[in-house]
């Protein structure tokens, strides 16, 4: 039984760079390359020296393979801010 984690893909234009949001409120920023999640669980695993995908990363991997359910397109200018703040854009609304 797969964990129910909400996932949305952010696609930035015109670069085509993509990032993911995951979590009940899409509160975590997830990257596949390199594999990274901003949730406490992922940080904890890293700090313990046992890097392993958290449930968000696993959900994003599934969505990347099977197709994302939610997608957002944002200008590249937003990408800078998302990366700098390490969290999703406040005004983002899944389409
Ligand atoms: Zn996570």
PDB file of the backbone (N, CA, C, O) and the ligand in Angstrom, with CONECT records:
HET     ZN  A 101       1
ATOM      1  N   UNK A   1       0.869  -1.204   0.000  1.00  0.00           N
ATOM      2  CA  UNK A   1       0.000   0.000   0.000  1.00  0.00           C
ATOM      3  C   UNK A   1       0.892   1.236   0.000  1.00  0.00           C
ATOM      4  O   UNK A   1       1.597   1.484   0.978  1.00  0.00           O
ATOM      5  N   UNK A   2       0.872   2.014  -1.080  1.00  0.00           N
ATOM      6  CA  UNK A   2       1.735   3.203  -1.143  1.00  0.00           C
ATOM      7  C   UNK A   2       1.309   4.259  -0.137  1.00  0.00           C
ATOM      8  O   UNK A   2       0.128   4.414   0.173  1.00  0.00           O
ATOM      9  N   UNK A   3       2.306   4.981   0.364  1.00  0.00           N
ATOM     10  CA  UNK A   3       1.986   6.087   1.261  1.00  0.00           C
ATOM     11  C   UNK A   3       1.286   7.172   0.457  1.00  0.00           C
ATOM     12  O   UNK A   3       1.680   7.458  -0.674  1.00  0.00           O
ATOM     13  N   UNK A   4       0.265   7.769   1.021  1.00  0.00           N
ATOM     14  CA  UNK A   4      -0.439   8.840   0.326  1.00  0.00           C
ATOM     15  C   UNK A   4       0.256  10.162   0.601  1.00  0.00           C
ATOM     16  O   UNK A   4       0.063  10.778   1.649  1.00  0.00           O
ATOM     17  N   UNK A   5       1.050  10.578  -0.340  1.00  0.00           N
ATOM     18  CA  UNK A   5       1.741  11.856  -0.218  1.00  0.00           C
ATOM     19  C   UNK A   5       1.371  12.700  -1.425  1.00  0.00           C
ATOM     20  O   UNK A   5       1.497  12.256  -2.566  1.00  0.00           O
ATOM     21  N   UNK A   6       0.915  13.919  -1.169  1.00  0.00           N
ATOM     22  CA  UNK A   6       0.572  14.813  -2.256  1.00  0.00           C
ATOM     23  C   UNK A   6       1.855  15.308  -2.925  1.00  0.00           C
ATOM     24  O   UNK A   6       2.828  15.641  -2.248  1.00  0.00           O
ATOM     25  N   UNK A   7       1.848  15.353  -4.226  1.00  0.00           N
ATOM     26  CA  UNK A   7       3.042  15.720  -4.990  1.00  0.00           C
ATOM     27  C   UNK A   7       2.663  16.681  -6.100  1.00  0.00           C
ATOM     28  O   UNK A   7       1.638  16.500  -6.757  1.00  0.00           O
ATOM     29  N   UNK A   8       3.470  17.688  -6.311  1.00  0.00           N
ATOM     30  CA  UNK A   8       3.265  18.593  -7.439  1.00  0.00           C
ATOM     31  C   UNK A   8       4.613  18.902  -8.078  1.00  0.00           C
ATOM     32  O   UNK A   8       5.633  19.023  -7.399  1.00  0.00           O
ATOM     33  N   UNK A   9       4.590  19.025  -9.375  1.00  0.00           N
ATOM     34  CA  UNK A   9       5.813  19.325 -10.104  1.00  0.00           C
ATOM     35  C   UNK A   9       5.835  20.811 -10.449  1.00  0.00           C
ATOM     36  O   UNK A   9       4.846  21.365 -10.929  1.00  0.00           O
ATOM     37  N   UNK A  10       6.966  21.439 -10.200  1.00  0.00           N
ATOM     38  CA  UNK A  10       7.167  22.835 -10.585  1.00  0.00           C
ATOM     39  C   UNK A  10       8.044  22.857 -11.819  1.00  0.00           C
ATOM     40  O   UNK A  10       9.159  22.335 -11.811  1.00  0.00           O
ATOM     41  N   UNK A  11       7.537  23.461 -12.873  1.00  0.00           N
ATOM     42  CA  UNK A  11       8.388  23.609 -14.053  1.00  0.00           C
ATOM     43  C   UNK A  11       8.650  25.086 -14.286  1.00  0.00           C
ATOM     44  O   UNK A  11       7.735  25.908 -14.331  1.00  0.00           O
ATOM     45  N   UNK A  12       9.939  25.396 -14.433  1.00  0.00           N
ATOM     46  CA  UNK A  12      10.333  26.791 -14.589  1.00  0.00           C
ATOM     47  C   UNK A  12      10.586  27.108 -16.049  1.00  0.00           C
ATOM     48  O   UNK A  12      11.126  26.301 -16.806  1.00  0.00           O
ATOM     49  N   UNK A  13      10.182  28.302 -16.413  1.00  0.00           N
ATOM     50  CA  UNK A  13      10.315  28.729 -17.805  1.00  0.00           C
ATOM     51  C   UNK A  13      11.144  30.000 -17.900  1.00  0.00           C
ATOM     52  O   UNK A  13      11.018  30.863 -17.031  1.00  0.00           O
ATOM     53  N   UNK A  14      11.981  30.154 -18.907  1.00  0.00           N
ATOM     54  CA  UNK A  14      12.111  29.232 -20.052  1.00  0.00           C
ATOM     55  C   UNK A  14      13.159  28.137 -19.873  1.00  0.00           C
ATOM     56  O   UNK A  14      13.419  27.389 -20.815  1.00  0.00           O
ATOM     57  N   UNK A  15      13.766  28.020 -18.700  1.00  0.00           N
ATOM     58  CA  UNK A  15      14.875  27.070 -18.557  1.00  0.00           C
ATOM     59  C   UNK A  15      14.441  25.608 -18.664  1.00  0.00           C
ATOM     60  O   UNK A  15      15.222  24.761 -19.098  1.00  0.00           O
ATOM     61  N   UNK A  16      13.188  25.303 -18.267  1.00  0.00           N
ATOM     62  CA  UNK A  16      12.733  23.921 -18.272  1.00  0.00           C
ATOM     63  C   UNK A  16      13.181  23.164 -17.029  1.00  0.00           C
ATOM     64  O   UNK A  16      12.919  21.969 -16.894  1.00  0.00           O
ATOM     65  N   UNK A  17      13.863  23.870 -16.115  1.00  0.00           N
ATOM     66  CA  UNK A  17      14.308  23.254 -14.861  1.00  0.00           C
ATOM     67  C   UNK A  17      13.090  22.835 -14.047  1.00  0.00           C
ATOM     68  O   UNK A  17      12.083  23.544 -14.022  1.00  0.00           O
ATOM     69  N   UNK A  18      13.177  21.695 -13.388  1.00  0.00           N
ATOM     70  CA  UNK A  18      12.023  21.299 -12.591  1.00  0.00           C
ATOM     71  C   UNK A  18      12.393  20.946 -11.161  1.00  0.00           C
ATOM     72  O   UNK A  18      13.468  20.414 -10.884  1.00  0.00           O
ATOM     73  N   UNK A  19      11.488  21.250 -10.280  1.00  0.00           N
ATOM     74  CA  UNK A  19      11.586  20.889  -8.867  1.00  0.00           C
ATOM     75  C   UNK A  19      10.232  20.322  -8.484  1.00  0.00           C
ATOM     76  O   UNK A  19       9.272  20.402  -9.250  1.00  0.00           O
ATOM     77  N   UNK A  20      10.164  19.745  -7.283  1.00  0.00           N
ATOM     78  CA  UNK A  20       8.911  19.145  -6.854  1.00  0.00           C
ATOM     79  C   UNK A  20       8.529  19.659  -5.478  1.00  0.00           C
ATOM     80  O   UNK A  20       9.380  20.055  -4.682  1.00  0.00           O
ATOM     81  N   UNK A  21       7.242  19.644  -5.220  1.00  0.00           N
ATOM     82  CA  UNK A  21       6.731  19.926  -3.885  1.00  0.00           C
ATOM     83  C   UNK A  21       6.037  18.663  -3.407  1.00  0.00           C
ATOM     84  O   UNK A  21       5.388  17.968  -4.189  1.00  0.00           O
ATOM     85  N   UNK A  22       6.175  18.368  -2.121  1.00  0.00           N
ATOM     86  CA  UNK A  22       5.518  17.181  -1.587  1.00  0.00           C
ATOM     87  C   UNK A  22       5.107  17.412  -0.148  1.00  0.00           C
ATOM     88  O   UNK A  22       5.648  18.284   0.531  1.00  0.00           O
ATOM     89  N   UNK A  23       4.155  16.633   0.309  1.00  0.00           N
ATOM     90  CA  UNK A  23       3.663  16.750   1.673  1.00  0.00           C
ATOM     91  C   UNK A  23       2.175  17.033   1.669  1.00  0.00           C
ATOM     92  O   UNK A  23       1.604  17.363   0.630  1.00  0.00           O
ATOM     93  N   UNK A  24       1.547  16.906   2.822  1.00  0.00           N
ATOM     94  CA  UNK A  24       0.107  17.118   2.921  1.00  0.00           C
ATOM     95  C   UNK A  24      -0.292  18.496   2.407  1.00  0.00           C
ATOM     96  O   UNK A  24      -1.326  18.654   1.757  1.00  0.00           O
ATOM     97  N   UNK A  25       0.545  19.497   2.707  1.00  0.00           N
ATOM     98  CA  UNK A  25       0.270  20.866   2.263  1.00  0.00           C
ATOM     99  C   UNK A  25       1.284  21.308   1.216  1.00  0.00           C
ATOM    100  O   UNK A  25       1.464  22.503   0.983  1.00  0.00           O
ATOM    101  N   UNK A  26       1.942  20.346   0.589  1.00  0.00           N
ATOM    102  CA  UNK A  26       3.014  20.647  -0.374  1.00  0.00           C
ATOM    103  C   UNK A  26       4.058  21.549   0.263  1.00  0.00           C
ATOM    104  O   UNK A  26       4.564  22.480  -0.364  1.00  0.00           O
ATOM    105  N   UNK A  27       4.374  21.254   1.528  1.00  0.00           N
ATOM    106  CA  UNK A  27       5.242  22.164   2.275  1.00  0.00           C
ATOM    107  C   UNK A  27       6.733  21.887   2.104  1.00  0.00           C
ATOM    108  O   UNK A  27       7.559  22.669   2.576  1.00  0.00           O
ATOM    109  N   UNK A  28       7.090  20.797   1.443  1.00  0.00           N
ATOM    110  CA  UNK A  28       8.510  20.476   1.292  1.00  0.00           C
ATOM    111  C   UNK A  28       8.955  20.563  -0.153  1.00  0.00           C
ATOM    112  O   UNK A  28       8.224  20.228  -1.085  1.00  0.00           O
ATOM    113  N   UNK A  29      10.190  21.030  -0.298  1.00  0.00           N
ATOM    114  CA  UNK A  29      10.789  21.170  -1.612  1.00  0.00           C
ATOM    115  C   UNK A  29      11.625  19.918  -1.876  1.00  0.00           C
ATOM    116  O   UNK A  29      12.442  19.523  -1.044  1.00  0.00           O
ATOM    117  N   UNK A  30      11.419  19.311  -3.016  1.00  0.00           N
ATOM    118  CA  UNK A  30      12.114  18.067  -3.327  1.00  0.00           C
ATOM    119  C   UNK A  30      12.832  18.194  -4.661  1.00  0.00           C
ATOM    120  O   UNK A  30      12.283  18.713  -5.633  1.00  0.00           O
ATOM    121  N   UNK A  31      14.064  17.712  -4.691  1.00  0.00           N
ATOM    122  CA  UNK A  31      14.832  17.667  -5.922  1.00  0.00           C
ATOM    123  C   UNK A  31      15.215  16.215  -6.181  1.00  0.00           C
ATOM    124  O   UNK A  31      15.497  15.467  -5.245  1.00  0.00           O
ATOM    125  N   UNK A  32      15.225  15.822  -7.441  1.00  0.00           N
ATOM    126  CA  UNK A  32      15.632  14.449  -7.765  1.00  0.00           C
ATOM    127  C   UNK A  32      17.109  14.369  -8.107  1.00  0.00           C
ATOM    128  O   UNK A  32      17.737  13.327  -7.919  1.00  0.00           O
ATOM    129  N   UNK A  33      17.665  15.464  -8.608  1.00  0.00           N
ATOM    130  CA  UNK A  33      19.062  15.448  -9.027  1.00  0.00           C
ATOM    131  C   UNK A  33      19.737  16.741  -8.601  1.00  0.00           C
ATOM    132  O   UNK A  33      19.667  17.735  -9.325  1.00  0.00           O
ATOM    133  N   UNK A  34      20.388  16.753  -7.443  1.00  0.00           N
ATOM    134  CA  UNK A  34      20.627  15.620  -6.556  1.00  0.00           C
ATOM    135  C   UNK A  34      19.405  15.314  -5.701  1.00  0.00           C
ATOM    136  O   UNK A  34      18.572  16.193  -5.479  1.00  0.00           O
ATOM    137  N   UNK A  35      19.284  14.065  -5.214  1.00  0.00           N
ATOM    138  CA  UNK A  35      18.152  13.715  -4.369  1.00  0.00           C
ATOM    139  C   UNK A  35      18.181  14.490  -3.062  1.00  0.00           C
ATOM    140  O   UNK A  35      19.148  14.415  -2.304  1.00  0.00           O
ATOM    141  N   UNK A  36      17.122  15.229  -2.807  1.00  0.00           N
ATOM    142  CA  UNK A  36      17.100  16.111  -1.646  1.00  0.00           C
ATOM    143  C   UNK A  36      15.653  16.420  -1.283  1.00  0.00           C
ATOM    144  O   UNK A  36      14.789  16.543  -2.151  1.00  0.00           O
ATOM    145  N   UNK A  37      15.408  16.544   0.020  1.00  0.00           N
ATOM    146  CA  UNK A  37      14.093  16.970   0.487  1.00  0.00           C
ATOM    147  C   UNK A  37      14.309  17.879   1.679  1.00  0.00           C
ATOM    148  O   UNK A  37      15.229  17.661   2.467  1.00  0.00           O
ATOM    149  N   UNK A  38      13.471  18.899   1.822  1.00  0.00           N
ATOM    150  CA  UNK A  38      13.655  19.845   2.917  1.00  0.00           C
ATOM    151  C   UNK A  38      12.944  19.421   4.199  1.00  0.00           C
ATOM    152  O   UNK A  38      12.890  20.199   5.152  1.00  0.00           O
ATOM    153  N   UNK A  39      12.396  18.201   4.244  1.00  0.00           N
ATOM    154  CA  UNK A  39      11.686  17.779   5.453  1.00  0.00           C
ATOM    155  C   UNK A  39      12.676  17.380   6.560  1.00  0.00           C
ATOM    156  O   UNK A  39      13.823  17.039   6.272  1.00  0.00           O
ATOM    157  N   UNK A  40      12.237  17.423   7.807  1.00  0.00           N
ATOM    158  CA  UNK A  40      13.110  17.072   8.941  1.00  0.00           C
ATOM    159  C   UNK A  40      13.592  15.622   8.869  1.00  0.00           C
ATOM    160  O   UNK A  40      14.715  15.323   9.274  1.00  0.00           O
ATOM    161  N   UNK A  41      12.771  14.745   8.369  1.00  0.00           N
ATOM    162  CA  UNK A  41      13.137  13.334   8.285  1.00  0.00           C
ATOM    163  C   UNK A  41      14.370  13.139   7.404  1.00  0.00           C
ATOM    164  O   UNK A  41      15.290  12.403   7.759  1.00  0.00           O
ATOM    165  N   UNK A  42      14.373  13.805   6.256  1.00  0.00           N
ATOM    166  CA  UNK A  42      15.514  13.664   5.343  1.00  0.00           C
ATOM    167  C   UNK A  42      16.780  14.213   5.992  1.00  0.00           C
ATOM    168  O   UNK A  42      17.838  13.590   5.907  1.00  0.00           O
ATOM    169  N   UNK A  43      16.683  15.376   6.641  1.00  0.00           N
ATOM    170  CA  UNK A  43      17.842  15.968   7.329  1.00  0.00           C
ATOM    171  C   UNK A  43      18.350  15.039   8.423  1.00  0.00           C
ATOM    172  O   UNK A  43      19.557  14.876   8.600  1.00  0.00           O
ATOM    173  N   UNK A  44      17.432  14.442   9.145  1.00  0.00           N
ATOM    174  CA  UNK A  44      17.787  13.533  10.228  1.00  0.00           C
ATOM    175  C   UNK A  44      18.569  12.329   9.701  1.00  0.00           C
ATOM    176  O   UNK A  44      19.586  11.935  10.272  1.00  0.00           O
ATOM    177  N   UNK A  45      18.082  11.760   8.612  1.00  0.00           N
ATOM    178  CA  UNK A  45      18.768  10.613   8.022  1.00  0.00           C
ATOM    179  C   UNK A  45      20.162  10.995   7.544  1.00  0.00           C
ATOM    180  O   UNK A  45      21.118  10.239   7.718  1.00  0.00           O
ATOM    181  N   UNK A  46      20.270  12.178   6.937  1.00  0.00           N
ATOM    182  CA  UNK A  46      21.575  12.652   6.471  1.00  0.00           C
ATOM    183  C   UNK A  46      22.519  12.827   7.646  1.00  0.00           C
ATOM    184  O   UNK A  46      23.679  12.419   7.595  1.00  0.00           O
ATOM    185  N   UNK A  47      22.005  13.441   8.706  1.00  0.00           N
ATOM    186  CA  UNK A  47      22.831  13.719   9.877  1.00  0.00           C
ATOM    187  C   UNK A  47      23.309  12.436  10.540  1.00  0.00           C
ATOM    188  O   UNK A  47      24.387  12.394  11.133  1.00  0.00           O
ATOM    189  N   UNK A  48      22.501  11.397  10.434  1.00  0.00           N
ATOM    190  CA  UNK A  48      22.885  10.102  10.998  1.00  0.00           C
ATOM    191  C   UNK A  48      23.858   9.361  10.103  1.00  0.00           C
ATOM    192  O   UNK A  48      24.328   8.280  10.457  1.00  0.00           O
ATOM    193  N   UNK A  49      24.167   9.936   8.939  1.00  0.00           N
ATOM    194  CA  UNK A  49      25.106   9.303   8.028  1.00  0.00           C
ATOM    195  C   UNK A  49      24.502   8.126   7.295  1.00  0.00           C
ATOM    196  O   UNK A  49      25.205   7.283   6.739  1.00  0.00           O
ATOM    197  N   UNK A  50      23.165   8.090   7.310  1.00  0.00           N
ATOM    198  CA  UNK A  50      22.503   7.002   6.592  1.00  0.00           C
ATOM    199  C   UNK A  50      21.505   7.598   5.611  1.00  0.00           C
ATOM    200  O   UNK A  50      20.294   7.486   5.800  1.00  0.00           O
ATOM    201  N   UNK A  51      22.018   8.231   4.562  1.00  0.00           N
ATOM    202  CA  UNK A  51      21.104   8.860   3.626  1.00  0.00           C
ATOM    203  C   UNK A  51      20.165   7.824   3.017  1.00  0.00           C
ATOM    204  O   UNK A  51      20.595   6.800   2.488  1.00  0.00           O
ATOM    205  N   UNK A  52      18.908   8.111   3.106  1.00  0.00           N
ATOM    206  CA  UNK A  52      17.892   7.241   2.520  1.00  0.00           C
ATOM    207  C   UNK A  52      16.721   8.121   2.152  1.00  0.00           C
ATOM    208  O   UNK A  52      16.443   9.110   2.832  1.00  0.00           O
ATOM    209  N   UNK A  53      16.041   7.774   1.096  1.00  0.00           N
ATOM    210  CA  UNK A  53      14.933   8.617   0.670  1.00  0.00           C
ATOM    211  C   UNK A  53      13.813   8.654   1.716  1.00  0.00           C
ATOM    212  O   UNK A  53      13.417   7.619   2.252  1.00  0.00           O
ATOM    213  N   UNK A  54      13.321   9.838   1.991  1.00  0.00           N
ATOM    214  CA  UNK A  54      12.145   9.984   2.858  1.00  0.00           C
ATOM    215  C   UNK A  54      10.906   9.649   2.030  1.00  0.00           C
ATOM    216  O   UNK A  54      11.006   9.356   0.838  1.00  0.00           O
ATOM    217  N   UNK A  55       9.753   9.694   2.664  1.00  0.00           N
ATOM    218  CA  UNK A  55       8.536   9.316   1.941  1.00  0.00           C
ATOM    219  C   UNK A  55       8.209  10.297   0.816  1.00  0.00           C
ATOM    220  O   UNK A  55       7.573   9.930  -0.171  1.00  0.00           O
ATOM    221  N   UNK A  56       8.655  11.567   0.974  1.00  0.00           N
ATOM    222  CA  UNK A  56       8.403  12.553  -0.079  1.00  0.00           C
ATOM    223  C   UNK A  56       9.216  12.239  -1.330  1.00  0.00           C
ATOM    224  O   UNK A  56       8.714  12.281  -2.454  1.00  0.00           O
ATOM    225  N   UNK A  57      10.487  11.923  -1.097  1.00  0.00           N
ATOM    226  CA  UNK A  57      11.361  11.584  -2.213  1.00  0.00           C
ATOM    227  C   UNK A  57      10.839  10.338  -2.945  1.00  0.00           C
ATOM    228  O   UNK A  57      10.849  10.267  -4.174  1.00  0.00           O
ATOM    229  N   UNK A  58      10.389   9.371  -2.161  1.00  0.00           N
ATOM    230  CA  UNK A  58       9.847   8.160  -2.792  1.00  0.00           C
ATOM    231  C   UNK A  58       8.589   8.482  -3.595  1.00  0.00           C
ATOM    232  O   UNK A  58       8.387   7.948  -4.685  1.00  0.00           O
ATOM    233  N   UNK A  59       7.742   9.363  -3.045  1.00  0.00           N
ATOM    234  CA  UNK A  59       6.511   9.739  -3.744  1.00  0.00           C
ATOM    235  C   UNK A  59       6.825  10.493  -5.036  1.00  0.00           C
ATOM    236  O   UNK A  59       6.159  10.308  -6.055  1.00  0.00           O
ATOM    237  N   UNK A  60       7.854  11.349  -4.976  1.00  0.00           N
ATOM    238  CA  UNK A  60       8.232  12.106  -6.165  1.00  0.00           C
ATOM    239  C   UNK A  60       8.809  11.173  -7.232  1.00  0.00           C
ATOM    240  O   UNK A  60       8.549  11.343  -8.424  1.00  0.00           O
ATOM    241  N   UNK A  61       9.583  10.203  -6.797  1.00  0.00           N
ATOM    242  CA  UNK A  61      10.119   9.231  -7.757  1.00  0.00           C
ATOM    243  C   UNK A  61       8.985   8.494  -8.463  1.00  0.00           C
ATOM    244  O   UNK A  61       9.035   8.265  -9.671  1.00  0.00           O
ATOM    245  N   UNK A  62       7.966   8.126  -7.693  1.00  0.00           N
ATOM    246  CA  UNK A  62       6.817   7.454  -8.305  1.00  0.00           C
ATOM    247  C   UNK A  62       6.105   8.385  -9.282  1.00  0.00           C
ATOM    248  O   UNK A  62       5.743   7.976 -10.385  1.00  0.00           O
ATOM    249  N   UNK A  63       5.907   9.640  -8.873  1.00  0.00           N
ATOM    250  CA  UNK A  63       5.203  10.597  -9.725  1.00  0.00           C
ATOM    251  C   UNK A  63       6.000  10.897 -10.994  1.00  0.00           C
ATOM    252  O   UNK A  63       5.429  11.075 -12.070  1.00  0.00           O
ATOM    253  N   UNK A  64       7.329  10.950 -10.855  1.00  0.00           N
ATOM    254  CA  UNK A  64       8.161  11.220 -12.020  1.00  0.00           C
ATOM    255  C   UNK A  64       8.033  10.086 -13.025  1.00  0.00           C
ATOM    256  O   UNK A  64       8.105  10.299 -14.235  1.00  0.00           O
ATOM    257  N   UNK A  65       7.844   8.895 -12.512  1.00  0.00           N
ATOM    258  CA  UNK A  65       7.736   7.736 -13.388  1.00  0.00           C
ATOM    259  C   UNK A  65       6.330   7.598 -13.976  1.00  0.00           C
ATOM    260  O   UNK A  65       6.167   7.370 -15.174  1.00  0.00           O
ATOM    261  N   UNK A  66       5.343   7.738 -13.137  1.00  0.00           N
ATOM    262  CA  UNK A  66       3.964   7.493 -13.562  1.00  0.00           C
ATOM    263  C   UNK A  66       3.260   8.742 -14.057  1.00  0.00           C
ATOM    264  O   UNK A  66       2.204   8.654 -14.683  1.00  0.00           O
ATOM    265  N   UNK A  67       3.836   9.906 -13.784  1.00  0.00           N
ATOM    266  CA  UNK A  67       3.186  11.150 -14.179  1.00  0.00           C
ATOM    267  C   UNK A  67       2.688  11.900 -12.966  1.00  0.00           C
ATOM    268  O   UNK A  67       2.046  11.330 -12.084  1.00  0.00           O
ATOM    269  N   UNK A  68       2.996  13.206 -12.931  1.00  0.00           N
ATOM    270  CA  UNK A  68       2.596  14.021 -11.794  1.00  0.00           C
ATOM    271  C   UNK A  68       1.110  14.345 -11.876  1.00  0.00           C
ATOM    272  O   UNK A  68       0.558  14.513 -12.964  1.00  0.00           O
ATOM    273  N   UNK A  69       0.489  14.430 -10.744  1.00  0.00           N
ATOM    274  CA  UNK A  69      -0.931  14.765 -10.739  1.00  0.00           C
ATOM    275  C   UNK A  69      -1.155  16.270 -10.792  1.00  0.00           C
ATOM    276  O   UNK A  69      -2.149  16.743 -11.343  1.00  0.00           O
ATOM    277  N   UNK A  70      -0.226  17.008 -10.218  1.00  0.00           N
ATOM    278  CA  UNK A  70      -0.368  18.466 -10.212  1.00  0.00           C
ATOM    279  C   UNK A  70       0.888  19.068 -10.813  1.00  0.00           C
ATOM    280  O   UNK A  70       1.997  18.593 -10.571  1.00  0.00           O
ATOM    281  N   UNK A  71       0.706  20.101 -11.586  1.00  0.00           N
ATOM    282  CA  UNK A  71       1.846  20.775 -12.181  1.00  0.00           C
ATOM    283  C   UNK A  71       1.669  22.277 -12.090  1.00  0.00           C
ATOM    284  O   UNK A  71       0.560  22.796 -12.214  1.00  0.00           O
ATOM    285  N   UNK A  72       2.775  22.968 -11.872  1.00  0.00           N
ATOM    286  CA  UNK A  72       2.761  24.427 -11.854  1.00  0.00           C
ATOM    287  C   UNK A  72       3.869  24.925 -12.751  1.00  0.00           C
ATOM    288  O   UNK A  72       4.974  24.384 -12.761  1.00  0.00           O
ATOM    289  N   UNK A  73       3.560  25.958 -13.499  1.00  0.00           N
ATOM    290  CA  UNK A  73       4.601  26.594 -14.303  1.00  0.00           C
ATOM    291  C   UNK A  73       4.918  27.945 -13.712  1.00  0.00           C
ATOM    292  O   UNK A  73       4.025  28.740 -13.417  1.00  0.00           O
ATOM    293  N   UNK A  74       6.203  28.195 -13.543  1.00  0.00           N
ATOM    294  CA  UNK A  74       6.637  29.440 -12.928  1.00  0.00           C
ATOM    295  C   UNK A  74       7.785  30.025 -13.742  1.00  0.00           C
ATOM    296  O   UNK A  74       8.537  29.292 -14.385  1.00  0.00           O
ATOM    297  N   UNK A  75       7.915  31.343 -13.712  1.00  0.00           N
ATOM    298  CA  UNK A  75       9.054  31.956 -14.402  1.00  0.00           C
ATOM    299  C   UNK A  75      10.353  31.639 -13.675  1.00  0.00           C
ATOM    300  O   UNK A  75      10.360  31.388 -12.470  1.00  0.00           O
ATOM    301  N   UNK A  76      11.450  31.653 -14.422  1.00  0.00           N
ATOM    302  CA  UNK A  76      12.759  31.363 -13.831  1.00  0.00           C
ATOM    303  C   UNK A  76      13.086  32.293 -12.661  1.00  0.00           C
ATOM    304  O   UNK A  76      13.820  31.910 -11.750  1.00  0.00           O
ATOM    305  N   UNK A  77      12.550  33.495 -12.685  1.00  0.00           N
ATOM    306  CA  UNK A  77      12.813  34.420 -11.580  1.00  0.00           C
ATOM    307  C   UNK A  77      12.319  33.837 -10.255  1.00  0.00           C
ATOM    308  O   UNK A  77      12.893  34.118  -9.203  1.00  0.00           O
ATOM    309  N   UNK A  78      11.269  33.037 -10.299  1.00  0.00           N
ATOM    310  CA  UNK A  78      10.750  32.388  -9.088  1.00  0.00           C
ATOM    311  C   UNK A  78      11.670  31.272  -8.619  1.00  0.00           C
ATOM    312  O   UNK A  78      11.762  30.988  -7.425  1.00  0.00           O
ATOM    313  N   UNK A  79      12.356  30.637  -9.579  1.00  0.00           N
ATOM    314  CA  UNK A  79      13.269  29.545  -9.229  1.00  0.00           C
ATOM    315  C   UNK A  79      14.350  30.036  -8.273  1.00  0.00           C
ATOM    316  O   UNK A  79      14.685  29.373  -7.291  1.00  0.00           O
ATOM    317  N   UNK A  80      14.886  31.214  -8.585  1.00  0.00           N
ATOM    318  CA  UNK A  80      15.927  31.784  -7.733  1.00  0.00           C
ATOM    319  C   UNK A  80      15.396  31.927  -6.304  1.00  0.00           C
ATOM    320  O   UNK A  80      16.078  31.584  -5.338  1.00  0.00           O
ATOM    321  N   UNK A  81      14.189  32.432  -6.192  1.00  0.00           N
ATOM    322  CA  UNK A  81      13.630  32.669  -4.863  1.00  0.00           C
ATOM    323  C   UNK A  81      13.320  31.353  -4.139  1.00  0.00           C
ATOM    324  O   UNK A  81      13.571  31.218  -2.941  1.00  0.00           O
ATOM    325  N   UNK A  82      12.783  30.403  -4.871  1.00  0.00           N
ATOM    326  CA  UNK A  82      12.463  29.102  -4.260  1.00  0.00           C
ATOM    327  C   UNK A  82      13.729  28.454  -3.713  1.00  0.00           C
ATOM    328  O   UNK A  82      13.739  27.934  -2.597  1.00  0.00           O
ATOM    329  N   UNK A  83      14.804  28.491  -4.512  1.00  0.00           N
ATOM    330  CA  UNK A  83      16.061  27.882  -4.065  1.00  0.00           C
ATOM    331  C   UNK A  83      16.664  28.652  -2.906  1.00  0.00           C
ATOM    332  O   UNK A  83      17.200  28.055  -1.972  1.00  0.00           O
ATOM    333  N   UNK A  84      16.581  29.968  -2.958  1.00  0.00           N
ATOM    334  CA  UNK A  84      17.172  30.795  -1.914  1.00  0.00           C
ATOM    335  C   UNK A  84      16.452  30.610  -0.587  1.00  0.00           C
ATOM    336  O   UNK A  84      17.079  30.577   0.472  1.00  0.00           O
ATOM    337  N   UNK A  85      15.133  30.490  -0.654  1.00  0.00           N
ATOM    338  CA  UNK A  85      14.350  30.382   0.581  1.00  0.00           C
ATOM    339  C   UNK A  85      14.196  28.922   1.022  1.00  0.00           C
ATOM    340  O   UNK A  85      13.812  28.654   2.161  1.00  0.00           O
ATOM    341  N   UNK A  86      14.491  27.996   0.138  1.00  0.00           N
ATOM    342  CA  UNK A  86      14.397  26.587   0.469  1.00  0.00           C
ATOM    343  C   UNK A  86      12.988  26.128   0.747  1.00  0.00           C
ATOM    344  O   UNK A  86      12.768  25.145   1.454  1.00  0.00           O
ATOM    345  N   UNK A  87      12.052  26.834   0.195  1.00  0.00           N
ATOM    346  CA  UNK A  87      10.663  26.408   0.369  1.00  0.00           C
ATOM    347  C   UNK A  87       9.825  26.900  -0.812  1.00  0.00           C
ATOM    348  O   UNK A  87      10.265  27.749  -1.587  1.00  0.00           O
ATOM    349  N   UNK A  88       8.630  26.362  -0.937  1.00  0.00           N
ATOM    350  CA  UNK A  88       7.796  26.690  -2.082  1.00  0.00           C
ATOM    351  C   UNK A  88       7.395  28.150  -2.115  1.00  0.00           C
ATOM    352  O   UNK A  88       7.342  28.805  -1.074  1.00  0.00           O
ATOM    353  N   UNK A  89       7.113  28.663  -3.290  1.00  0.00           N
ATOM    354  CA  UNK A  89       6.590  30.026  -3.391  1.00  0.00           C
ATOM    355  C   UNK A  89       5.258  30.120  -2.668  1.00  0.00           C
ATOM    356  O   UNK A  89       4.398  29.252  -2.819  1.00  0.00           O
ATOM    357  N   UNK A  90       5.092  31.160  -1.893  1.00  0.00           N
ATOM    358  CA  UNK A  90       3.913  31.278  -1.041  1.00  0.00           C
ATOM    359  C   UNK A  90       2.631  31.346  -1.862  1.00  0.00           C
ATOM    360  O   UNK A  90       1.591  30.827  -1.457  1.00  0.00           O
ATOM    361  N   UNK A  91       2.720  31.982  -3.000  1.00  0.00           N
ATOM    362  CA  UNK A  91       1.495  32.227  -3.779  1.00  0.00           C
ATOM    363  C   UNK A  91       1.199  31.098  -4.759  1.00  0.00           C
ATOM    364  O   UNK A  91       0.254  31.185  -5.543  1.00  0.00           O
ATOM    365  N   UNK A  92       2.006  30.038  -4.715  1.00  0.00           N
ATOM    366  CA  UNK A  92       1.814  29.002  -5.725  1.00  0.00           C
ATOM    367  C   UNK A  92       0.493  28.269  -5.525  1.00  0.00           C
ATOM    368  O   UNK A  92       0.117  27.910  -4.409  1.00  0.00           O
ATOM    369  N   UNK A  93      -0.173  28.068  -6.601  1.00  0.00           N
ATOM    370  CA  UNK A  93      -1.432  27.318  -6.581  1.00  0.00           C
ATOM    371  C   UNK A  93      -1.374  26.238  -7.646  1.00  0.00           C
ATOM    372  O   UNK A  93      -1.178  26.530  -8.826  1.00  0.00           O
ATOM    373  N   UNK A  94      -1.543  25.008  -7.235  1.00  0.00           N
ATOM    374  CA  UNK A  94      -1.537  23.929  -8.229  1.00  0.00           C
ATOM    375  C   UNK A  94      -2.640  24.128  -9.254  1.00  0.00           C
ATOM    376  O   UNK A  94      -3.729  24.603  -8.928  1.00  0.00           O
ATOM    377  N   UNK A  95      -2.354  23.768 -10.477  1.00  0.00           N
ATOM    378  CA  UNK A  95      -3.377  23.890 -11.508  1.00  0.00           C
ATOM    379  C   UNK A  95      -4.061  22.556 -11.717  1.00  0.00           C
ATOM    380  O   UNK A  95      -4.960  22.447 -12.551  1.00  0.00           O
TER     381      UNK A  95
HETATM  382 ZN    ZN A 101      10.938  14.462   2.799  1.00  0.00          ZN
END
